[in-house]
């Protein structure tokens, strides 16, 4: 059910126009590429590093080697370079999208999505492959900051949780496509095609963004509320009642004169009128947001959730499942990885409405509990050589992630702080996420090897799930059904008691 007992599918049909669908699909290609780059080296690892050579297959280009000789530590560094770029992109994207807009930031991000794969797919050496991973990481880090903000601001108000799950759905779809391509192209020099595909997707997105408008909420706060209302009208359709949504912007739309409104209404969808410095000055920087006691609890909350998303071990499966399970399932590891990624996509899609029904916090805690339990089962399965238990535990692990820790963290920033600080808060959240991702991608192979490669590392993940889950249960508030950050943190009730 959606609102007032109305079936969900009916509210979606009423609230979702073809133009809004186009907008959401185009901007969501950013998270798609994040997932694609995250998983692109998983299946072809042995081929790229020359552990498996194809003597009957010529390289794609005579000047490019069929493979690049790397040991485990060097490959871990190349993989983790992606997270370094992601950290830089996440830190830059918040201030950029606050000051210059969500649309311009997404366009700049997409340029990096085109450049990175060029270096990755055409690399003759470890250094250029690592550089390409950094560039792709910058784009991915920026995309997972700005796109969830944009989607939250254009989604119908009563279905924000459902539409917010689109970010994680597209991340999972990117992972699935990368794993499927890896399953079929992990031979000879064909692994370069896997890396080049992302560049083609980036180029398509760059062109498609020309028909995507700026976020109406950002326009209302920074440029012109009349133009913002016009953009919102195009997204919602001519019969939609916009008054409640426009009122939530808390701006005075009557101050614009008719002549200016007419000139703005004639602007093309992707146009970007000049900034309003006075309006933009209301944005909060990443450091000033943390120093402000009104925003600090929210930053701690989103950082805790984002760190938990990674330190419970999901990317140990996404990035290393083939090598992790190859000893136990030598002929089935790559296929199991594709199945796991597909399951993640399906469960995330099916559970998309869940956070609007039972709450954001409940979904996260259920997810953590499921992942912690599955980690213990996976450790037993790998350690004792029980193939069926290891396979089932891997599937349960990913399914548990999809229930809450996958989709929910990306929508929390927009619900825990006001619009003036959402960019800064999202930057803190994703910066923490990328640091945690770096820790897992860089040290998982090393720690796993140090612990004997018998699955014992998943006991570590289970312990982290217990500790981090307890902190989230204590600190993070529920945001479902709350009208704004003041109500989420109880500040509205406090002010009413004082008055």
N, C-alpha and C positions, 0 to 999 in steps of 0.2 A: 504493500500500500504506500501511497505517496503522501498526499495531504488530505486531511479531513475524510479519510476512508476511501479516497479515490484510488482506483488501481494504478499501479506505477506506469504501465504501458500507455494508459490514456493521458496521464500528465506529461509523459515524454513526447507523445505525438503532438500535444497542444503547445508545449514549450519549445520544441526543437524544430527549427526551420532548415531547409536545404542549405542555405547560406551559412548558418551556424555550424552545420555538419562539416561543410567544406573547410571552414576556419579551424575547427578543432582537429580535423585530420591532418591538415597542413602543418600546424604548429606542433602537433604531437610527433611529427617526424624527428624532432629534436631528441626527445627521450628514446625513440626507436633507435636512433644512431648511437645513443649512449649504451643501450643494451647490446647492439651489434658489436661495437668496439670492445665492450667488456668481454665478450665471448669469442671473438674472432680468432684468437690464437690457441684456443683450447684443443679442438680436434686436430688441427694440423701441426701441433707442437713437435712431434717426432720427425715430421717431414721437413719443417722449417729448420730445425737444429741439426739436420743431417744424420739423426739416429736411424732413420729409414730412408734409404736412397733407392731411386728408380733408375736402373741402368738402361732400360729400354725406352725411356722418355726424355726427349730433348727439352731444354729450358724454353720458356715462352719467348725469350729474346736472346740472341747470341751473346750480348754483352752482360746479361744478368745471370748470376750463378743459380743452379737449380735449388740450392739450399745454402744456409749460412751457419757455419759450424759454431755451436754454442754449448757450454755445459749448463747444468741445472741452475747454478747461481747467476750466470749471465742472462739466461732466459727469464729468471725471476726479476732481474733488474729491468729488462726490456718491458715485461708485463707491468711492473710497478711504475714505469715512467708515465703510463697513462694516468695514473692517479695523481702524480705530481702536476701534470697539466690540468687535471680536473680541479685540484685545489686552487690553482691560479685563476682558472675560469670562474669558479664559484665565488671567490673573493672579489673579483672585478665586476661580476654581473649584477650584484645587488645595487651598488651605487650607480652603475650605468643605467639600469632599467628604471631606477627612481628619478634620475635627472633627465635622461634623454628619451625615456619611453620604453615600453615593452617591445614594440615593433622594431625599432631601430636596433635594439640589442639582439633580437632574434636574427635580424639580417646579418649583422656582423658575425654572430655565432656561426651562421651557415657558411660563410666564406671560409672559416677555419675548418668546417666539416668537408669542404672540397679540397683544401690544401693538404691536410693531414694524410688522407689516403693516397695522394700522389706520391709522397715520400715513402709511405709504407709499402705500397705495391711495387714501386720501381727501385727499391733499395738494393744495393750490392753489398751492404755492410751492416754490422750491428749498430753502429753509431747513427746511421740515417734511419734505420728502422726505429730506434729509440726516439729520435727527433720527431718522426712522423707520429709516434704514439703520444708524445707530449702535445703536439699541435691538436690532434684529435681529442686529447683529454681536455684541453682548454675549451674546445667547443662543447664537449659533453658536460663539463662542469658548469658552464654558463647556461646551457639548455635546461638542465634540471633545476636551476634556480628560477629562471624567468618564465619557462613554460607553465609550471604549476601555478605561478602567480597569475599569469594571463588566463589560464583555463578557469581558475577560481573566480576571476573578475567578469568573465563573459558567460559562465554557466548560469542556468536558471536558479534562482535563490534556493528553492526547495529541493533541488537535486544536486547540490554542490558536492556532497560525498560521492554520489554515483559518478558524476563527471570528473571529479578529482581522481578517481581510480584509473582514468584514461592514461595518466602518466605512467603508472606501473604496468598497465596492460600493454602499452606500446614498448616499454622497456623489455618486457617478456617476449613480445613478438620479435623485437630485434635480436634477442638472444636465440630464439627458435630458428630464425632465418639463418643466422650465423652458424648455428650448430648443424643445420641441414646442409648448407653449402659445404661446411667442413667435412661432413660425412661423405659427400660425393667427390669433393675436390682435393682431399688430402693425399695427393699423389704427385710425384714429379715437381714441376714448377707451377702447377695449377693453383697452389695456395695463394699465389699473387692475385688471382681473380677474386678470391674471397675478400681481400683487402681493398681491391679496386671498386667493388660493388658499392661500398659506402660512399665513395666520392661521387658516383652517379646519382645516388639518392640525395646527397647534399646539393648537387647542382639543380636537381628537380625542385627541391624545397626552396632554393633561392629564387627560382623563377615563379613558383606558386605563391610565395609571400607577397608578390606585387598586388594581389587581389585581397590581401588580408588587412583589415583596418587596425588602428591602434585600439587598445583597451578603452572602452567608454568610461570606465571608472577613473582611469588615469587621466584621460582627457578632461573630465569634469574637475579634477583636483588641480590640474596643472595648466590647462589651456583655455578651454571653452565649454561650459556645460551644455550650451545649445547644440554644438556639434556632437558632443557626447550622446545627447538624447537622440539625435538623428542616427548615429551609428547603432545605438541600442535598438532603435526601431527597426532598422534593417535586419538585425540579428533575431529579434523576437517576432517579427511579422506585424502587419498593419492592425490586427485585431487585439493584440496583446495590451494589457493594462500595465503601463510603465510607472505609474505614480509611486507605488510602494518602493520599487527598486531605485528610482531616482531620488526619492526622499532619503534613502539610506546613504546616499553620497554626501549628505550634509553640506551641500554647496547651494549658493543662491543663483539659480538659473535665470532670474529675471533681470540681471544686471547687463545682459548683452543686448545691444540694439538690433533692430530688424535687418538693417543692411549687412551687418557683420554676420548674422546668422545665415542669410541667404548666400553669401559668398562661401561660407564654410560648408553649407549643404551641397553646394555644387562641386566640392572637392571629390577626387577619385578615392576609391576604397583604401588604397595603400599610401595616400598622401600623408605628409608629415609637416603640418604648419609650424612656424617658428615658435620656440619655447617662450614661456612666460616666466621670467626670472623670479618674480615676486611669489608666484604660486610654487615654483620648484623649491624655493628656499625653505618650505615646510618639511622637506624630506629629512630623515634622520640618518646620519652616517653610522657605519658598523661599530665604531668604537664608542661614539656618544650614546648609541642605543644600549650597549652593554653597561655603560656607566650610569645610565638612568634607572633608578629603582623601579620605575613603572614597567620597563621592558625586560629587565634582567631575569625575572622569574620565567618569562616566556622563552627567552633565549636558552636558559638552562634546560627547560622542558624539551624544546625541539632538538637541542644538541644531544640530550640523553637518548631521545627516541632514535635519532639518526645514527648515533654511535652503536646503539643496540641492534639496529638493522644490520650492521656489518659484523659486529663482534660476536654475534650468535652463529656466524659461519656460513652464511648463504653463498658468498663468493668463493668459498673453498670448493663448492659444488659447481658453480658457474664457470670458474676459471681452471680448475684442476681435476674435475671428476674423471676425465679419461685416464690420466696418469694415476690417479688415486685408486681407481677400481680395476685397472688393467691386470694387476697381479691376480686378483680374485676372479675377474670375469674377462679373460684375455680377448675373447672374440666378441663380447657383447658390450664392452664399456662405452664405446662411441655411440652405439645404438641406444643404450640406456640413457646416455646424456641427452640425446635428442628427445627421448620419451619424457625425461624429467623436465626439460625446458617446455615441452608442449603441455604437460600437466600443469606447470606453473602458470602458463598463459590461460588455460581453461579455468582453473580454480580462481585465479584473480578476476577473470571476467564474470564468472558466476557469483562471486562474493562481492562484486562492486556495490550492490545496493545495501550490503550488510551494515556498513558503518552508519548509514542513515536510519537503520532500524534499531540496532542494539547499542550504538554509540561507538565513537572513535577509540576511546580508552579500553573498552571491553574487547574490541577486536584485537588491539595490540597485545593485551595480556593473554588472550587465548592463543595468539600466534606464538608468543614467547614460550608459553607452557608446552605447546605442541613441538616446537623446535628443540627445546631442552630435552624432552622425553625421547624424541627421535634421535638426538645426538647420542644418547646413551645406547639406544638400540643399534645405531650404526657402528659405534665403537665395538660393541659385542660382536656384531656380524662380521666386521672386518677382522677383528682380533682372533676370533674363533674359527674363521673360515666358513661361516654359514652364509652361503651365497644368497639364498632366498631372503634371509633376514636383512642382509646388507641392501639388497635391491628394494625391499619394501620400506625399510627405514629411510632410504634416500628419497623415495617418492613421498612418504609422510612428512619428511623434513621440508621439502619444497612446498607441499600442499599447505603445511602450517604457516610457512612464510607468506603465502599468497592470501591468507585470511586477513591479516592485519599489518604486519611489519612491511609488507610490500607496498600496498597502495596508500595507507593512511598517513605516514610521515610527511608526504609531499603536500598535504592540504592543511597541516596543523598551523604553520606559520601565519597563514592568512586568517586563522580563526583565533589566535592567541594574542595578536597585537592589532593596533589600528593601522590603516592604510599607509600612514606616514612612515612607519617603521617596518613594514612587511618585507621590503627589499633587503634591509640590513639583517633582519632576523633570518630570512631565508639564506642569506650568504653565510651567516654563522652556522646554520644547520648543515648546509651542504659542504662547507669547509670541513666541519667535524666529520661528516660522512666520508669525504675523500681521504682525510687522514686515517680514518679507521680502515677504509678500503686499501690504502697503501700498506698498512700494517699487516692485513690479511694476505694481500697479494705478494708482498715481499717476504714475509716470514713464515707463511704457512708451509711451503716446501721445506724450509730449513728446520723448523720446529718438528714437523712431521717426521723428517729423517732422523732428527736427534732423539725422538721418542720411539724409534724402532720401526716406523711405518706400519704399525699394527692397529691403526685406528684410535690409538690412545689420545690423540689430539682432540677427539670429539668429546672426551670427558672434560677437557678444558672449556670447550664451547658450552657444554651443559652447565658447568659452574658459573660461567659468565652470564648465561641466561637467567640463572637463579638470582644472582646479585643485581643485575641490571633490571630485571623484572620487578624486584622488590622496590628499587628506587623509583621506577616509573609509577608503580601502584601508589606510592607515597606522595610523589611530587606533582605529577602531570594531572591537570584537571580534565573533566569531560567537557567537550565543546558542542556536542550534538544538541540542537534545539535552542542554543544561546544566540541572542541577537547581536552580540559584539564582545569585544575583549573585556569591557568593564563588567559585563554580566558573568563572563567565564571566570574571572578572578574575584567576583564578589564586590567589586568597587561600586557598582551601581546601587546595591542594597545599602552599603555603608554610607554613601552620600545621602540616600533617602532618609536614613535614620538620623543623620546630622541635621538635615533640613526639617 
